[in-house]
Amino acid sequence: MNLPELSVRRPVTGVMVFLCLTILGLFTFSRLKLDMLPDIEFPIVAVITQYPGAGPESIERLVTEPIEEAMASVENVEDVFSESNQGVSLVMVKFAWGTDMDQAEQDVRKNLEIFALDRLPDDVPRPLTFAFDPSMQPVVFMSVRAPGGSQAVRKLAEDEVEPYLSRIPGVASADVLGGTEREIQVRLRPEWLEAYKIPAQQVVGALRGANVMIPGGNLSQGRQELNLSTSAEFTSVQQVREVMVGQSGGRPVYLRDVADVLDTFEEQVTMVRANDIEAVMLAVRKQSDANTVQVANRVLAEIDKLQERLPEGAAITPLFDQGEPIELSIANLSSSALLAIFITAAILLAFLRNWRTSSIVLVSIPLSLLATFAVMDFSSVTLNIISMAGLALAVGMLVDNSIVVLENIFGHLERGEDRKQAAIKGTAEVAMPITASTLTTVVVFAPILFVPGIAGQMFKDMSLTIVISLTASLIVALTLVPLLASLMVNHKRNWFERAIAFLTFWVDPLAGRYARILQACMRNKGKVLLGALLVFVGSLGLIPVMGIDFMAKTDEGRLNFSVKAAPGTSLWTTDEIFREVENIVKEEVPEAKVVTAQFGAGEGLSALFGQNSYTGNVRVRLPPRRQRDRTQFEIESVLRKRFEQIPGAEIRPQVQGMSSEGDVAVKVFTDDLDLLAEYGSRLKSKLETVEGAADVTFSKERGRPELKIDLDRDQIKLLGMAPAEVAATISTYFLGTTATMYREGGDEYSVLVRAPREVREDLARLRALPLVTARGVVPLETVAKIESSLGPTAISRENKRRMGTISITAEKIALGTLIERVEK
């Protein structure tokens, strides 16, 4: 008994099987996660190491190089990229596609332990290691406003908003951006320290020794054992002022004698604004396996409840929602798929002129899709624009097999056979042809499942949905279609079908016309073959005209611009540049709903990647496309031209993602930084003339102003000091040293020791910095040569070779065309 006969002879069993399939499909459909793109596992592990105060060259030599050498022996490593920034080393280890990234991350950590950690400076914190994950991007940005200064708003965000959001299911973290935190500042007075002959490092040591909690072991007393705990923690800021830091002339010297101790807030190093108002922002990140849309919707739904917990005058405003463009994209594709189903149904009714037959054919579409949803859920495939595109593409092909089967069954009915026999014979006769036809389509898409690299990971969802839906449609055509035909099909027409036949009278002559055209083709076989060959060759000739691109750019209703001032620009000068950028956006984009600016020293992940005082970004949220006259790209083009008029600023659009490079990157390799800057600048000038190239930037074009302090080892030795002592003194005065933590009300606040701002902004005070030695107090300039120079802003390397990158954005041309022009 073959498959069609089994389904016709056992109709109850067949109906129950497909009913179970329907229930399973609906259940799994409700479980599918929504996302913009497929879940792509990038084969990259990042190693991030912070070394505050160190310059790029020091970071490269002391931190980056040892880590690079340790990574070279990790299994399956293809390339090692690194970037040494001010105070931060970033090493990215690229593995072969298909590598188990959990194991790769463990291998990277193991090699760090064995080969690198012992070679790093003692005061370098432990490196942070993690595999790259696109889900690390925030799903929701929101601003918090409240009465009081930025300090009060940040504390409110940290104490109330952040914990509440972190408890929402699917939320991994909520990072607070902007504002300032409480800090106990010990502002050293160099002239007072010089008078009492007390080194700065002695002050740091005294603070650490005065604020302790040390376990003391156990005391056995008969049958009882008591824990010993020694505690001498600060309970007030006045106690900090009264710490004895040394002696002078036999009299104790207290901290208040050599420094000002202030209970204040940290110096502002980052700024955040939303619609021209200074604010504190929260970036909400989802767990890696959570549904982006569901998490975003949960967070937004909880805002009203959270608002009730906040004090009067406080407000939370959603700024950006990652779920909105995803829902919009999925809705567009869903409407396209529904429209395709409707058109298919209309065409079936017009040509078959039988509502029963049309219904049987049409039912193969939802059943095939439901079967596909079940496989997608079992395979952990999300409902994204790629998988949805595959489903929309497959809709028209899902009815092909059913139409062939029903047409043949109809022919047997017209010859007088009963419905069951007609269903069995009609299906069996075409079973092999439709199976072969389906397999020829499947073999076209199936190999995509095994394509390596990002292309395979990106488009395997489309391949899977097409292959599964077509296979399901074949099974439906061989089982459910003959079953329903044996129960429902009747070649006699009712009044509705006769009305359809009357309205579609124009279909009948088509068969005759097609027959005449076919006869003419058969009489002129050579001409037909030659014409087909010419059309094929002509189509191939159109390929260069079409252009080549990786992914089409879509209007998501969001703009993101990276803004970079001249290296070394202060935060307050950068603020002026950002205000000018925001004013331009306000003038040119009146339809903008939200404009946010974030710049300065980064917080969270931004800090790890080396964001500093002269860099940041501006985000613009636009209304949905149907509510505005201009596209996102038209607005971006207008803004780009206006931004070119801002002197001293490099402003370029960014694509949503983790990379800040443009569409095309040209790499220049040489170990000499001066030659790298020279050759890169020349090449950049040439590439700027390429038609269609926009936002051409060179990563090593401008240096960062710096003061080089070259220590005289011999002079330092004569004074009875070590170079490390001199370096530590400079670091404490200008960078600052966190001596200890002040605890109050369950919170911890840093006790930061450094010089006041007026000292840190005066070159003469640097030269006169007092160094307390065994032979008395000497100024820094007696043991060091201080010179101004231009140092690198960052040092990039690929496989241990220094390099610079020229980034280019394609403007109004295909990416493939731009690449061809750049290569020429």
Stockholm file with secondary structure:
# STOCKHOLM 1.0

chainA/1-824         MNLPELSVRRPVTGVMVFLCLTILGLFTFSRLKLDMLPDIEFPIVAVITQYPGAGPESIERLVTEPIEEAMASVENVEDVFSESNQGVSLVMVKFAWGTDMDQAEQDVRKNLEIFALDRLPDDVPRPLTFAFDPSMQPVVFMSVRAPGGSQAVRKLAEDEVEPYLSRIPGVASADVLGGTEREIQVRLRPEWLEAYKIPAQQVVGALRGANVMIPGGNLSQGRQELNLSTSAEFTSVQQVREVMVGQSGGRPVYLRDVADVLDTFEEQVTMVRANDIEAVMLAVRKQSDANTVQVANRVLAEIDKLQERLPEGAAITPLFDQGEPIELSIANLSSSALLAIFITAAILLAFLRNWRTSSIVLVSIPLSLLATFAVMDFSSVTLNIISMAGLALAVGMLVDNSIVVLENIFGHLERGEDRKQAAIKGTAEVAMPITASTLTTVVVFAPILFVPGIAGQMFKDMSLTIVISLTASLIVALTLVPLLASLMVNHKRNWFERAIAFLTFWVDPLAGRYARILQACMRNKGKVLLGALLVFVGSLGLIPVMGIDFMAKTDEGRLNFSVKAAPGTSLWTTDEIFREVENIVKEEVPEAKVVTAQFGAGEGLSALFGQNSYTGNVRVRLPPRRQRDRTQFEIESVLRKRFEQIPGAEIRPQVQGMSSEGDVAVKVFTDDLDLLAEYGSRLKSKLETVEGAADVTFSKERGRPELKIDLDRDQIKLLGMAPAEVAATISTYFLGTTATMYREGGDEYSVLVRAPREVREDLARLRALPLVTARGVVPLETVAKIESSLGPTAISRENKRRMGTISITAEKIALGTLIERVEK
#=GR chainA/1-824 SS CCHHHHHHHCHHHHHHHHHHHHHHHHHHHHHCCBCSSCCCCCCEEEEEEECTTCCHHHHIIIIIHHHHHHHTTSTTEEEEEEEEETTEEEEEEEECTTCCHHHHHHHHHHHIIIIIGGGSCTTSCCCEEEECCGGGSCSEEEEEECSSCHHHHHHHIIIIIHHHHHTSTTEEEEEEESSCCEEEEEEECHHHHHHHTCCHHHHHHHHHHHSEEEEEEEEEETTEEEEEEEEECCCSHHHHHTCEEEEETTEEEEHHHHEEEEEEECCCCEEEEETTEECEEEEEEECTTSCHHHHHHHHHHHHHHHHHHSCTTCEEEEEEETHHHHHHHHHHHHHHHHHHHHHHHHHHHHHHCCHHHHHHHHHHHHHHHHHHHHHHHHTTCCBCHHHHHHHHHHHTTTTHHHHHHHHHHHHHHHTTCCHHHHHHHHHHHHHHHHHHHHHHHHHHHGGGGGCCHHHHHHHHHHHHHHHHHHHHHHHHHHTHHHHHHHHHCCSSCCHHHHHHHHHTGGGHHHHHHHHHHHHHHHHTHHHHHHHHHHHHHHHHHTHHHHCCCSSCCCCCSEEEEEEEESTTCCHHHHHHHHHHHHHHHHHHCTTCSEEEEEEESCCTHHHHTTCCTTEEEEEEECCCGGGCSSCHHHHHHHHHHHHTTSTTEEEEECCSSSCCCCSEEEEEECSCHHHHHHHHHHHHHHHTTSTTEEEEEETTSSCEEEEEEEECHHHHHHTTCCHHHHHHHHHHHHTCEEEEEEEETTEEEEEEEECCHHHHTCHHHHHTCEEEETTEEEEGGGTEEEEEEEECSCEEEETTEEEEEEEEEECSSCHHHHHHHHHC
#=GC SS_cons         CCHHHHHHHCHHHHHHHHHHHHHHHHHHHHHCCBCSSCCCCCCEEEEEEECTTCCHHHHIIIIIHHHHHHHTTSTTEEEEEEEEETTEEEEEEEECTTCCHHHHHHHHHHHIIIIIGGGSCTTSCCCEEEECCGGGSCSEEEEEECSSCHHHHHHHIIIIIHHHHHTSTTEEEEEEESSCCEEEEEEECHHHHHHHTCCHHHHHHHHHHHSEEEEEEEEEETTEEEEEEEEECCCSHHHHHTCEEEEETTEEEEHHHHEEEEEEECCCCEEEEETTEECEEEEEEECTTSCHHHHHHHHHHHHHHHHHHSCTTCEEEEEEETHHHHHHHHHHHHHHHHHHHHHHHHHHHHHHCCHHHHHHHHHHHHHHHHHHHHHHHHTTCCBCHHHHHHHHHHHTTTTHHHHHHHHHHHHHHHTTCCHHHHHHHHHHHHHHHHHHHHHHHHHHHGGGGGCCHHHHHHHHHHHHHHHHHHHHHHHHHHTHHHHHHHHHCCSSCCHHHHHHHHHTGGGHHHHHHHHHHHHHHHHTHHHHHHHHHHHHHHHHHTHHHHCCCSSCCCCCSEEEEEEEESTTCCHHHHHHHHHHHHHHHHHHCTTCSEEEEEEESCCTHHHHTTCCTTEEEEEEECCCGGGCSSCHHHHHHHHHHHHTTSTTEEEEECCSSSCCCCSEEEEEECSCHHHHHHHHHHHHHHHTTSTTEEEEEETTSSCEEEEEEEECHHHHHHTTCCHHHHHHHHHHHHTCEEEEEEEETTEEEEEEEECCHHHHTCHHHHHTCEEEETTEEEEGGGTEEEEEEEECSCEEEETTEEEEEEEEEECSSCHHHHHHHHHC
//
